[in-house]
Amino acid sequence: MIDVEIENLRTGIEEGYSAPKAVVRRVVAQVEGLLAVPAEESPFYSLARRAEDPAFSQSVRELIEQQINPALERYRDYLANDYVEAAREVLSVTANPNGAECYAASLQHYTTLDRSGREVYELGQSTVAANKASVIEMGKSVYELSDFVEIIERAKSDPGDRFATREALLEFSKDAVRRAEQEMPKWVGRMPEQAAEVVPFPPHEEGTGRSAHYNPGNENRPAEYRIPLDKPEDRSRGNSESTAFHEVWPGHHLQVATFQAIEGLHPVTSLIWFSGPGEGWARYSEALAEEMGLYTTVTGPILRRAWPARGMVVDPGIHLFGWTREEAIEFMMEAGRFPESMGDEMVDRIAILPGQLTAYDSGGLEILALRRQAEEALGDDFDIREFHDRVLENGTIPLGYLRQHIEEWIAAKQD
């Protein structure tokens, strides 16, 4: 597979296609992280750890040492010595042949909506403006400040909002997940039984630019919420709460474990992930967690409100409207959601996944709009638990189908 990938990359270079140099260097660092760990600590060794068969474990170890790692070395050397020299300097995918068409297709793939890049950009701008007004109202209440920048700086400089140790960050995240799980039955009618554990990044992922993320479980093992513990002093308690609610309860874990447990869904629902409804539900969940009373920090609700829809602006900003790296970082860092050290990482993520960062709020705004539509149509008959069950019961279906499904439910309730 790796040798085929190298040949594909060579062909791409010959035909004018490449990734940005900064992204290539990140991938080189990630591959070196895989090569740096002993075979028994490699992620490829995990099936041997579960097998409890010494002979099988030995064969897997030999496979890693004699075939997988040498292939990874070839990949690392090609990227570091050949590919990076030919890779593009420009961040925008439009620097590649047919790049504008690629962006339009990628945008539709991630959002599942028929919106142009400009429409996404303009909706994002208006939503960011409304969110900033909401932050200002909250800032007046908690800090007696009315300037957006001053409010965010006050939240970011709060000495009580930082972690002293890696262990404190891990335990805080575990507590947020526990509290959220306890409250969930009040907000959904169908509560999945599958557990979710909070675990630190393995050594080969630390410091590579990877974000905290959710790994689904199954009937044999719990799901995992994996978090980076490097630089705990740079990480905000408020943002850590938002991320935990986004990734676990009431976010991705509730979403994934719910449709995994429903019998009769088409098997394709376990194979296909649509970012618009998938990440949209997780973004909606960050706000739902505030409604549920889950935030224990002052900074959590402030920073949560300051960030949404900025991805809808900065992503097409980079790919369609000529934003520089510096402009993109300034716009994202203004929200205070991420530590300053993550600015370059976020830009490189947007560069290599064109359109993906727009999916969160494209989907979140659509789910919120459907809830408001249902509340208005059903009045006293609206049940938040039933609404959430209807949103989640078919997996991550494209947002157009989700709208059809919810509107049919509204009509049935009215009848």
Helices and strands as residue ranges (DSSP letters): H 2-15, H 21-36, G 39-41, G 43-45, H 46-51, H 54-63, I 64-68, H 69-78, I 79-83, H 84-86, G 93-95, H 99-111, H 117-142, H 148-156, G 159-161, H 166-183, G 184-186, E 196-200, E 213-215, E 223-227, G 232-234, H 237-247, H 252-261, G 267-270, H 275-291, H 299-306, H 310-319, H 325-333, G 340-342, H 343-352, G 356-358, H 359-378, G 379-381, H 384-392, H 399-414
